[in-house]
Amino acid sequence: MDTVELLVHPVRLRIVHALSGDRTVTTAQLLERMPDVSKATVYRHVAVLADAGIIEVAGEQRVRGFVERSYRLRRDRATIPPDRAAAATPDELRHAFAAAMATLIAEFDGYLAAGDADPAGDLVGFRQHAIWLSDDERAELVEAMRAVLVARVGNPPAPDRRAHLLSPILFPMAGQ
């Protein structure tokens, strides 16, 4: 299975999100984070990601007679290579976009369902803006956004930090 097939699945994307920031997470913790996903489904997708080397076992401990594994993300393996992304077919792109949107919906629903959601206080936003850009302006915008994100994407978890999901989406509008 190639990287696109591995990562372009809503449950697997949610597992990758749960392991971001160099965290280690057990399958029990994944189940708590994803109460809308069955236990069998979580275990199946953890196994797929582990078999592919996207995640790895970080530790094991015995819990009530069973071995409980904790996993960590291999960030170097959890990306789609640029040449593979550039070669994606329109159908693969549609599938990837649908998986990304399904993941966003599930993650947002999990945030709202947690009971302590404060959208105004958390500065939750999901605005859309139609902007007119030349090719050079678009490249400049993407590079500026990339610089801002790269400066923060490596932040480790800390007591004063909370994980946030940011999904920039940019594409030309049809017929414009």
Biotite code that builds the C-alpha atoms (Angstrom):
import biotite.structure as struc

atoms = struc.array([
    struc.Atom([0.000, 0.000, 0.000], chain_id="A", res_id=1, res_name="MET", atom_name="CA", element="C"),
    struc.Atom([1.509, 3.354, -0.955], chain_id="A", res_id=2, res_name="ASP", atom_name="CA", element="C"),
    struc.Atom([1.658, 6.350, 1.371], chain_id="A", res_id=3, res_name="THR", atom_name="CA", element="C"),
    struc.Atom([-1.396, 8.007, -0.170], chain_id="A", res_id=4, res_name="VAL", atom_name="CA", element="C"),
    struc.Atom([-3.535, 4.935, 0.479], chain_id="A", res_id=5, res_name="GLU", atom_name="CA", element="C"),
    struc.Atom([-2.135, 4.667, 4.003], chain_id="A", res_id=6, res_name="LEU", atom_name="CA", element="C"),
    struc.Atom([-2.695, 8.257, 5.057], chain_id="A", res_id=7, res_name="LEU", atom_name="CA", element="C"),
    struc.Atom([-5.815, 9.176, 3.098], chain_id="A", res_id=8, res_name="VAL", atom_name="CA", element="C"),
    struc.Atom([-8.294, 7.596, 5.472], chain_id="A", res_id=9, res_name="HIS", atom_name="CA", element="C"),
    struc.Atom([-10.249, 9.508, 8.133], chain_id="A", res_id=10, res_name="PRO", atom_name="CA", element="C"),
    struc.Atom([-9.539, 7.096, 11.000], chain_id="A", res_id=11, res_name="VAL", atom_name="CA", element="C"),
    struc.Atom([-5.847, 6.782, 10.149], chain_id="A", res_id=12, res_name="ARG", atom_name="CA", element="C"),
    struc.Atom([-5.556, 10.574, 9.865], chain_id="A", res_id=13, res_name="LEU", atom_name="CA", element="C"),
    struc.Atom([-7.130, 10.927, 13.305], chain_id="A", res_id=14, res_name="ARG", atom_name="CA", element="C"),
    struc.Atom([-4.608, 8.433, 14.715], chain_id="A", res_id=15, res_name="ILE", atom_name="CA", element="C"),
    struc.Atom([-1.781, 10.450, 13.151], chain_id="A", res_id=16, res_name="VAL", atom_name="CA", element="C"),
    struc.Atom([-3.234, 13.634, 14.694], chain_id="A", res_id=17, res_name="HIS", atom_name="CA", element="C"),
    struc.Atom([-3.444, 11.941, 18.106], chain_id="A", res_id=18, res_name="ALA", atom_name="CA", element="C"),
    struc.Atom([0.255, 11.066, 17.912], chain_id="A", res_id=19, res_name="LEU", atom_name="CA", element="C"),
    struc.Atom([1.438, 14.503, 16.775], chain_id="A", res_id=20, res_name="SER", atom_name="CA", element="C"),
    struc.Atom([3.863, 16.435, 18.915], chain_id="A", res_id=21, res_name="GLY", atom_name="CA", element="C"),
    struc.Atom([6.017, 13.388, 19.644], chain_id="A", res_id=22, res_name="ASP", atom_name="CA", element="C"),
    struc.Atom([3.369, 11.999, 21.993], chain_id="A", res_id=23, res_name="ARG", atom_name="CA", element="C"),
    struc.Atom([2.967, 8.355, 22.823], chain_id="A", res_id=24, res_name="THR", atom_name="CA", element="C"),
    struc.Atom([-0.576, 7.061, 22.998], chain_id="A", res_id=25, res_name="VAL", atom_name="CA", element="C"),
    struc.Atom([-2.075, 3.679, 23.850], chain_id="A", res_id=26, res_name="THR", atom_name="CA", element="C"),
    struc.Atom([-4.917, 2.145, 21.899], chain_id="A", res_id=27, res_name="THR", atom_name="CA", element="C"),
    struc.Atom([-7.104, 2.692, 24.986], chain_id="A", res_id=28, res_name="ALA", atom_name="CA", element="C"),
    struc.Atom([-6.328, 6.413, 24.808], chain_id="A", res_id=29, res_name="GLN", atom_name="CA", element="C"),
    struc.Atom([-7.125, 6.409, 21.084], chain_id="A", res_id=30, res_name="LEU", atom_name="CA", element="C"),
    struc.Atom([-10.476, 4.793, 21.854], chain_id="A", res_id=31, res_name="LEU", atom_name="CA", element="C"),
    struc.Atom([-11.215, 7.515, 24.420], chain_id="A", res_id=32, res_name="GLU", atom_name="CA", element="C"),
    struc.Atom([-10.326, 10.176, 21.877], chain_id="A", res_id=33, res_name="ARG", atom_name="CA", element="C"),
    struc.Atom([-12.464, 8.564, 19.155], chain_id="A", res_id=34, res_name="MET", atom_name="CA", element="C"),
    struc.Atom([-15.621, 7.281, 20.869], chain_id="A", res_id=35, res_name="PRO", atom_name="CA", element="C"),
    struc.Atom([-17.426, 7.317, 17.511], chain_id="A", res_id=36, res_name="ASP", atom_name="CA", element="C"),
    struc.Atom([-15.075, 4.620, 16.120], chain_id="A", res_id=37, res_name="VAL", atom_name="CA", element="C"),
    struc.Atom([-15.400, 0.965, 17.089], chain_id="A", res_id=38, res_name="SER", atom_name="CA", element="C"),
    struc.Atom([-12.639, -0.771, 19.023], chain_id="A", res_id=39, res_name="LYS", atom_name="CA", element="C"),
    struc.Atom([-12.072, -3.257, 16.185], chain_id="A", res_id=40, res_name="ALA", atom_name="CA", element="C"),
    struc.Atom([-11.713, -0.425, 13.659], chain_id="A", res_id=41, res_name="THR", atom_name="CA", element="C"),
    struc.Atom([-9.170, 1.454, 15.787], chain_id="A", res_id=42, res_name="VAL", atom_name="CA", element="C"),
    struc.Atom([-7.116, -1.720, 16.342], chain_id="A", res_id=43, res_name="TYR", atom_name="CA", element="C"),
    struc.Atom([-7.249, -2.558, 12.628], chain_id="A", res_id=44, res_name="ARG", atom_name="CA", element="C"),
    struc.Atom([-6.024, 0.889, 11.563], chain_id="A", res_id=45, res_name="HIS", atom_name="CA", element="C"),
    struc.Atom([-3.316, 0.981, 14.253], chain_id="A", res_id=46, res_name="VAL", atom_name="CA", element="C"),
    struc.Atom([-2.082, -2.350, 12.876], chain_id="A", res_id=47, res_name="ALA", atom_name="CA", element="C"),
    struc.Atom([-2.091, -1.028, 9.287], chain_id="A", res_id=48, res_name="VAL", atom_name="CA", element="C"),
    struc.Atom([-0.089, 2.055, 10.300], chain_id="A", res_id=49, res_name="LEU", atom_name="CA", element="C"),
    struc.Atom([2.328, 0.003, 12.412], chain_id="A", res_id=50, res_name="ALA", atom_name="CA", element="C"),
    struc.Atom([2.860, -2.597, 9.666], chain_id="A", res_id=51, res_name="ASP", atom_name="CA", element="C"),
    struc.Atom([3.645, 0.230, 7.237], chain_id="A", res_id=52, res_name="ALA", atom_name="CA", element="C"),
    struc.Atom([6.105, 1.857, 9.647], chain_id="A", res_id=53, res_name="GLY", atom_name="CA", element="C"),
    struc.Atom([4.076, 5.070, 9.952], chain_id="A", res_id=54, res_name="ILE", atom_name="CA", element="C"),
    struc.Atom([3.791, 4.454, 13.693], chain_id="A", res_id=55, res_name="ILE", atom_name="CA", element="C"),
    struc.Atom([5.964, 2.332, 15.945], chain_id="A", res_id=56, res_name="GLU", atom_name="CA", element="C"),
    struc.Atom([5.683, 0.699, 19.337], chain_id="A", res_id=57, res_name="VAL", atom_name="CA", element="C"),
    struc.Atom([7.102, 3.076, 21.956], chain_id="A", res_id=58, res_name="ALA", atom_name="CA", element="C"),
    struc.Atom([6.547, 0.776, 24.912], chain_id="A", res_id=59, res_name="GLY", atom_name="CA", element="C"),
    struc.Atom([4.650, -2.153, 26.358], chain_id="A", res_id=60, res_name="GLU", atom_name="CA", element="C"),
    struc.Atom([3.176, -2.842, 29.791], chain_id="A", res_id=61, res_name="GLN", atom_name="CA", element="C"),
    struc.Atom([0.978, -5.529, 31.251], chain_id="A", res_id=62, res_name="ARG", atom_name="CA", element="C"),
    struc.Atom([-2.519, -4.370, 32.135], chain_id="A", res_id=63, res_name="VAL", atom_name="CA", element="C"),
    struc.Atom([-4.936, -6.893, 33.654], chain_id="A", res_id=64, res_name="ARG", atom_name="CA", element="C"),
    struc.Atom([-3.104, -9.789, 32.051], chain_id="A", res_id=65, res_name="GLY", atom_name="CA", element="C"),
    struc.Atom([-2.844, -8.199, 28.599], chain_id="A", res_id=66, res_name="PHE", atom_name="CA", element="C"),
    struc.Atom([0.040, -6.401, 26.956], chain_id="A", res_id=67, res_name="VAL", atom_name="CA", element="C"),
    struc.Atom([-0.868, -2.782, 26.289], chain_id="A", res_id=68, res_name="GLU", atom_name="CA", element="C"),
    struc.Atom([1.285, -1.054, 23.695], chain_id="A", res_id=69, res_name="ARG", atom_name="CA", element="C"),
    struc.Atom([1.895, 2.633, 23.389], chain_id="A", res_id=70, res_name="SER", atom_name="CA", element="C"),
    struc.Atom([2.677, 4.034, 19.962], chain_id="A", res_id=71, res_name="TYR", atom_name="CA", element="C"),
    struc.Atom([4.535, 7.014, 18.566], chain_id="A", res_id=72, res_name="ARG", atom_name="CA", element="C"),
    struc.Atom([4.460, 8.619, 15.144], chain_id="A", res_id=73, res_name="LEU", atom_name="CA", element="C"),
    struc.Atom([7.384, 8.349, 12.775], chain_id="A", res_id=74, res_name="ARG", atom_name="CA", element="C"),
    struc.Atom([7.105, 11.839, 11.321], chain_id="A", res_id=75, res_name="ARG", atom_name="CA", element="C"),
    struc.Atom([9.600, 11.011, 8.579], chain_id="A", res_id=76, res_name="ASP", atom_name="CA", element="C"),
    struc.Atom([7.233, 8.280, 7.329], chain_id="A", res_id=77, res_name="ARG", atom_name="CA", element="C"),
    struc.Atom([3.925, 10.127, 7.878], chain_id="A", res_id=78, res_name="ALA", atom_name="CA", element="C"),
    struc.Atom([4.142, 12.325, 4.809], chain_id="A", res_id=79, res_name="THR", atom_name="CA", element="C"),
    struc.Atom([3.267, 11.899, 1.183], chain_id="A", res_id=80, res_name="ILE", atom_name="CA", element="C"),
    struc.Atom([6.377, 12.445, -0.947], chain_id="A", res_id=81, res_name="PRO", atom_name="CA", element="C"),
    struc.Atom([6.100, 15.537, -3.196], chain_id="A", res_id=82, res_name="PRO", atom_name="CA", element="C"),
    struc.Atom([6.572, 13.500, -6.387], chain_id="A", res_id=83, res_name="ASP", atom_name="CA", element="C"),
    struc.Atom([3.756, 11.135, -5.369], chain_id="A", res_id=84, res_name="ARG", atom_name="CA", element="C"),
    struc.Atom([1.469, 14.069, -4.500], chain_id="A", res_id=85, res_name="ALA", atom_name="CA", element="C"),
    struc.Atom([2.241, 15.694, -7.862], chain_id="A", res_id=86, res_name="ALA", atom_name="CA", element="C"),
    struc.Atom([1.346, 12.448, -9.665], chain_id="A", res_id=87, res_name="ALA", atom_name="CA", element="C"),
    struc.Atom([-2.056, 12.076, -7.952], chain_id="A", res_id=88, res_name="ALA", atom_name="CA", element="C"),
    struc.Atom([-4.964, 11.536, -10.299], chain_id="A", res_id=89, res_name="THR", atom_name="CA", element="C"),
    struc.Atom([-8.139, 13.635, -10.090], chain_id="A", res_id=90, res_name="PRO", atom_name="CA", element="C"),
    struc.Atom([-9.921, 10.672, -8.460], chain_id="A", res_id=91, res_name="ASP", atom_name="CA", element="C"),
    struc.Atom([-7.135, 10.298, -5.877], chain_id="A", res_id=92, res_name="GLU", atom_name="CA", element="C"),
    struc.Atom([-7.336, 14.023, -5.152], chain_id="A", res_id=93, res_name="LEU", atom_name="CA", element="C"),
    struc.Atom([-11.121, 13.834, -4.716], chain_id="A", res_id=94, res_name="ARG", atom_name="CA", element="C"),
    struc.Atom([-10.698, 10.892, -2.348], chain_id="A", res_id=95, res_name="HIS", atom_name="CA", element="C"),
    struc.Atom([-7.943, 12.666, -0.382], chain_id="A", res_id=96, res_name="ALA", atom_name="CA", element="C"),
    struc.Atom([-10.010, 15.848, -0.078], chain_id="A", res_id=97, res_name="PHE", atom_name="CA", element="C"),
    struc.Atom([-13.070, 13.888, 1.083], chain_id="A", res_id=98, res_name="ALA", atom_name="CA", element="C"),
    struc.Atom([-10.967, 12.056, 3.685], chain_id="A", res_id=99, res_name="ALA", atom_name="CA", element="C"),
    struc.Atom([-9.499, 15.349, 4.900], chain_id="A", res_id=100, res_name="ALA", atom_name="CA", element="C"),
    struc.Atom([-12.963, 16.892, 5.208], chain_id="A", res_id=101, res_name="MET", atom_name="CA", element="C"),
    struc.Atom([-14.374, 13.815, 6.984], chain_id="A", res_id=102, res_name="ALA", atom_name="CA", element="C"),
    struc.Atom([-11.443, 13.981, 9.396], chain_id="A", res_id=103, res_name="THR", atom_name="CA", element="C"),
    struc.Atom([-12.045, 17.687, 10.051], chain_id="A", res_id=104, res_name="LEU", atom_name="CA", element="C"),
    struc.Atom([-15.726, 17.041, 10.748], chain_id="A", res_id=105, res_name="ILE", atom_name="CA", element="C"),
    struc.Atom([-14.942, 14.164, 13.128], chain_id="A", res_id=106, res_name="ALA", atom_name="CA", element="C"),
    struc.Atom([-12.226, 16.134, 14.958], chain_id="A", res_id=107, res_name="GLU", atom_name="CA", element="C"),
    struc.Atom([-14.490, 19.206, 15.274], chain_id="A", res_id=108, res_name="PHE", atom_name="CA", element="C"),
    struc.Atom([-17.366, 17.075, 16.526], chain_id="A", res_id=109, res_name="ASP", atom_name="CA", element="C"),
    struc.Atom([-15.011, 15.528, 19.096], chain_id="A", res_id=110, res_name="GLY", atom_name="CA", element="C"),
    struc.Atom([-14.006, 19.025, 20.246], chain_id="A", res_id=111, res_name="TYR", atom_name="CA", element="C"),
    struc.Atom([-17.660, 20.093, 20.625], chain_id="A", res_id=112, res_name="LEU", atom_name="CA", element="C"),
    struc.Atom([-18.672, 16.828, 22.315], chain_id="A", res_id=113, res_name="ALA", atom_name="CA", element="C"),
    struc.Atom([-15.871, 16.981, 24.906], chain_id="A", res_id=114, res_name="ALA", atom_name="CA", element="C"),
    struc.Atom([-18.065, 19.145, 27.144], chain_id="A", res_id=115, res_name="GLY", atom_name="CA", element="C"),
    struc.Atom([-15.587, 21.945, 27.747], chain_id="A", res_id=116, res_name="ASP", atom_name="CA", element="C"),
    struc.Atom([-15.674, 23.489, 24.273], chain_id="A", res_id=117, res_name="ALA", atom_name="CA", element="C"),
    struc.Atom([-15.340, 27.274, 24.222], chain_id="A", res_id=118, res_name="ASP", atom_name="CA", element="C"),
    struc.Atom([-15.312, 28.241, 20.529], chain_id="A", res_id=119, res_name="PRO", atom_name="CA", element="C"),
    struc.Atom([-15.110, 31.991, 21.205], chain_id="A", res_id=120, res_name="ALA", atom_name="CA", element="C"),
    struc.Atom([-12.405, 31.628, 23.859], chain_id="A", res_id=121, res_name="GLY", atom_name="CA", element="C"),
    struc.Atom([-10.485, 29.105, 21.761], chain_id="A", res_id=122, res_name="ASP", atom_name="CA", element="C"),
    struc.Atom([-10.638, 31.453, 18.739], chain_id="A", res_id=123, res_name="LEU", atom_name="CA", element="C"),
    struc.Atom([-12.219, 28.732, 16.609], chain_id="A", res_id=124, res_name="VAL", atom_name="CA", element="C"),
    struc.Atom([-12.524, 29.861, 13.024], chain_id="A", res_id=125, res_name="GLY", atom_name="CA", element="C"),
    struc.Atom([-13.522, 28.490, 9.675], chain_id="A", res_id=126, res_name="PHE", atom_name="CA", element="C"),
    struc.Atom([-13.685, 31.395, 7.314], chain_id="A", res_id=127, res_name="ARG", atom_name="CA", element="C"),
    struc.Atom([-13.454, 31.249, 3.568], chain_id="A", res_id=128, res_name="GLN", atom_name="CA", element="C"),
    struc.Atom([-12.184, 34.105, 1.426], chain_id="A", res_id=129, res_name="HIS", atom_name="CA", element="C"),
    struc.Atom([-12.145, 34.357, -2.347], chain_id="A", res_id=130, res_name="ALA", atom_name="CA", element="C"),
    struc.Atom([-8.916, 36.176, -3.169], chain_id="A", res_id=131, res_name="ILE", atom_name="CA", element="C"),
    struc.Atom([-7.445, 37.169, -6.515], chain_id="A", res_id=132, res_name="TRP", atom_name="CA", element="C"),
    struc.Atom([-3.748, 36.342, -6.909], chain_id="A", res_id=133, res_name="LEU", atom_name="CA", element="C"),
    struc.Atom([-1.198, 36.254, -9.692], chain_id="A", res_id=134, res_name="SER", atom_name="CA", element="C"),
    struc.Atom([1.019, 33.176, -9.869], chain_id="A", res_id=135, res_name="ASP", atom_name="CA", element="C"),
    struc.Atom([3.780, 35.102, -8.101], chain_id="A", res_id=136, res_name="ASP", atom_name="CA", element="C"),
    struc.Atom([1.423, 36.393, -5.396], chain_id="A", res_id=137, res_name="GLU", atom_name="CA", element="C"),
    struc.Atom([0.077, 32.885, -4.809], chain_id="A", res_id=138, res_name="ARG", atom_name="CA", element="C"),
    struc.Atom([3.602, 31.483, -4.455], chain_id="A", res_id=139, res_name="ALA", atom_name="CA", element="C"),
    struc.Atom([4.490, 34.321, -2.062], chain_id="A", res_id=140, res_name="GLU", atom_name="CA", element="C"),
    struc.Atom([1.356, 33.669, 0.036], chain_id="A", res_id=141, res_name="LEU", atom_name="CA", element="C"),
    struc.Atom([2.042, 29.925, 0.243], chain_id="A", res_id=142, res_name="VAL", atom_name="CA", element="C"),
    struc.Atom([5.674, 30.540, 1.230], chain_id="A", res_id=143, res_name="GLU", atom_name="CA", element="C"),
    struc.Atom([4.676, 33.056, 3.927], chain_id="A", res_id=144, res_name="ALA", atom_name="CA", element="C"),
    struc.Atom([2.094, 30.638, 5.344], chain_id="A", res_id=145, res_name="MET", atom_name="CA", element="C"),
    struc.Atom([4.611, 27.789, 5.204], chain_id="A", res_id=146, res_name="ARG", atom_name="CA", element="C"),
    struc.Atom([7.167, 29.867, 7.135], chain_id="A", res_id=147, res_name="ALA", atom_name="CA", element="C"),
    struc.Atom([4.632, 30.699, 9.854], chain_id="A", res_id=148, res_name="VAL", atom_name="CA", element="C"),
    struc.Atom([3.550, 27.064, 10.183], chain_id="A", res_id=149, res_name="LEU", atom_name="CA", element="C"),
    struc.Atom([7.032, 25.519, 10.062], chain_id="A", res_id=150, res_name="VAL", atom_name="CA", element="C"),
    struc.Atom([8.097, 27.799, 12.905], chain_id="A", res_id=151, res_name="ALA", atom_name="CA", element="C"),
    struc.Atom([5.386, 26.229, 15.094], chain_id="A", res_id=152, res_name="ARG", atom_name="CA", element="C"),
    struc.Atom([4.772, 22.716, 13.814], chain_id="A", res_id=153, res_name="VAL", atom_name="CA", element="C"),
    struc.Atom([7.694, 21.349, 15.816], chain_id="A", res_id=154, res_name="GLY", atom_name="CA", element="C"),
    struc.Atom([6.420, 22.702, 19.137], chain_id="A", res_id=155, res_name="ASN", atom_name="CA", element="C"),
    struc.Atom([6.393, 19.862, 21.672], chain_id="A", res_id=156, res_name="PRO", atom_name="CA", element="C"),
    struc.Atom([3.492, 19.361, 24.069], chain_id="A", res_id=157, res_name="PRO", atom_name="CA", element="C"),
    struc.Atom([3.781, 21.481, 27.209], chain_id="A", res_id=158, res_name="ALA", atom_name="CA", element="C"),
    struc.Atom([1.510, 22.255, 30.171], chain_id="A", res_id=159, res_name="PRO", atom_name="CA", element="C"),
    struc.Atom([0.527, 25.607, 28.649], chain_id="A", res_id=160, res_name="ASP", atom_name="CA", element="C"),
    struc.Atom([-0.027, 24.185, 25.142], chain_id="A", res_id=161, res_name="ARG", atom_name="CA", element="C"),
    struc.Atom([-3.049, 22.511, 23.633], chain_id="A", res_id=162, res_name="ARG", atom_name="CA", element="C"),
    struc.Atom([-3.031, 20.688, 20.293], chain_id="A", res_id=163, res_name="ALA", atom_name="CA", element="C"),
    struc.Atom([-4.853, 22.529, 17.500], chain_id="A", res_id=164, res_name="HIS", atom_name="CA", element="C"),
    struc.Atom([-5.823, 21.297, 14.056], chain_id="A", res_id=165, res_name="LEU", atom_name="CA", element="C"),
    struc.Atom([-5.075, 23.770, 11.272], chain_id="A", res_id=166, res_name="LEU", atom_name="CA", element="C"),
    struc.Atom([-5.973, 22.855, 7.707], chain_id="A", res_id=167, res_name="SER", atom_name="CA", element="C"),
    struc.Atom([-5.064, 25.468, 5.112], chain_id="A", res_id=168, res_name="PRO", atom_name="CA", element="C"),
    struc.Atom([-6.852, 24.777, 1.858], chain_id="A", res_id=169, res_name="ILE", atom_name="CA", element="C"),
    struc.Atom([-6.042, 26.686, -1.314], chain_id="A", res_id=170, res_name="LEU", atom_name="CA", element="C"),
    struc.Atom([-7.213, 26.019, -4.846], chain_id="A", res_id=171, res_name="PHE", atom_name="CA", element="C"),
    struc.Atom([-8.298, 28.040, -7.896], chain_id="A", res_id=172, res_name="PRO", atom_name="CA", element="C"),
    struc.Atom([-12.024, 28.544, -8.178], chain_id="A", res_id=173, res_name="MET", atom_name="CA", element="C"),
    struc.Atom([-13.664, 27.074, -11.282], chain_id="A", res_id=174, res_name="ALA", atom_name="CA", element="C"),
    struc.Atom([-14.695, 29.486, -14.000], chain_id="A", res_id=175, res_name="GLY", atom_name="CA", element="C"),
    struc.Atom([-12.759, 32.453, -12.624], chain_id="A", res_id=176, res_name="GLN", atom_name="CA", element="C"),
])
